[in-house]
């Protein structure tokens, strides 16, 4: 007998504990790119052009802490995700499909770097400038034991999942 599996789709409703319309983000966070809810705080970071910093803000938008992580770089940070033991920072911005150094940084819950996952798209064979490409991951989530990257596909105007 051949094996089979059943895939269930669940509908769920997400409710926010924070009314984001009332949050005034600090000026040092000028291009927030990723956002993660952790304990009673929000963790965010700027996109490219900033030092490798994480900003911890409270539910009212007040900056509580600014953490610079000098052991890693912010080439083009796009998102942050977490699981039970780690934070993951996606340095995966790749607007024109020219980057060969895409990575996800792994930090422990004390924001200490613990490793790096290097990213390479199996179908990407060249790194010449390509405006319409599918290799610009903007979103990251931790799901069980896996990390899932979401990339804009500028050719099909759909999201790619890796």
N, C-alpha and C positions, 0 to 999 in steps of 0.2 A: 504494500500500500504506500502510495506517495504521500509525503507530508504536505500539509496546507496550513495557512494561517488566516485568521480573520482580523480585519482592520476595522476598528470602531472609531467613529467620529463623534466627539462630544461637543455639544454646544455649551458655552459657559459665558457668564456675565462677569465682567471685571468692574469693580467699584473702586474709586479712588478714595484714599484717606486724606488726600490733600486737595484743596481747592487751588489749582495752579494759577487761576486768574488773580489770586491775591499775592503771589510770590514775586518779589522784585529781586532779580538776580544781581549779585555784586558786579561792579564794572570790570573786575579782573577776569571774569568769565565772559569773554566777548564773543565767542563762537562755540557755545556748548555743543558738543557733538554726541557724547554718550551720557547715559543717565542710568543709575542703578539705585534702587531703594535698599538700604541696609540698616538694620535695627530701626532707629527712629530718624534717620538722616538720609539725605540724598547725596550720592557721590557723582560728580561730573568731571569733565575735563574739556579743554578747548581742542579744537581741530588742529590742523597744522599751524605752525608759526608760533607756538608757545613752547615753553620749556616742558619737560616731562613732569607735569604736575597734576595732582588730583585735588579737587576742591570738595570739602565736606560742608554741606549747608543744611540748615534746619528746615523745618516745614514752613517757616515764614520767609525763607530765602536769605537769612543771615548767614554769612560765612563763619563757620566754626573753626575750620582748620584748613590749611593749605599744605599739601605734602609734595615736596619735590623728590623725585626718585632718580637720583643722579646716575644709577647703574644702567638705565635704559634710555632710549631716545624717543622723541615724538616727531617722527617724519610726517605722518598723516593719520593720527589717531581718529578712529571713527566710532567706536563703541566700547562699552565696558559691560561685563556680565559677571555673575558670581554663582558659585554653588556653595555647598556646605563648608568647604575648606579653603577655597581660593577665589581670587578676583582674576579676570581675564581681560586684558586690554588689546583690542584689535587695532594694530597698526597696519591697516589694509587699504587705506585710501589710494586709489590708482586710476584717476580720472581718464588717463589716455593709454592705459595698458602698457606703460613703459617700465614700471617698477619690477625689479627682480628680488627685492628684499622685503617681501610681505611677511608679517609675523604676528603672532599672538603672544603677548607677554603674560606669564603666570606669576601672580603675587600671592603670598599667604595673607591671612586676615589681618596681619600687622603691617601690610603693604611692603613686605620684603620680597624682592624678586627671587623666584624659585626655579625659573626655567623659561624656555622660549619654544614655541611651535612655529617652525618655518612653513610658509604657505607657498604652494606652487599649483597653478591650475593645470590639470592634466591636458586639457585641450589647447592651452596657450602655447604656441610654438615659436612666436616671434615677440619681440618687445619694442617694436617700432611704434611711433605715435599712431594711435587709432582712436578717432573720436567716437565711433559707434562700436563699443566693445561690451563684453559681459564680465569683465574682470575687475570690478570696482566694488568690493564688499563694504557695505555701509552699516550693516547690522550684525550683531552677535548675540546668541543666547546659549545658556547652559541648560541642557535638557537631559536629566538622568546622568549617565556617564559620558555624554557626548556634548560637543560644542557644535553649533550650527551657525554657519555664516550665510548671510543674505546679501546678494550682489545685484546691483542694477544691471540689467541687460539693455543697453541703449539701442540695440538692433531691433529687439522684439517688444520693447517697453514692458517687459515682465521682470519678475524677480527670479533669480537663480538661487538655489539652495545647495550648499556644500556642507 
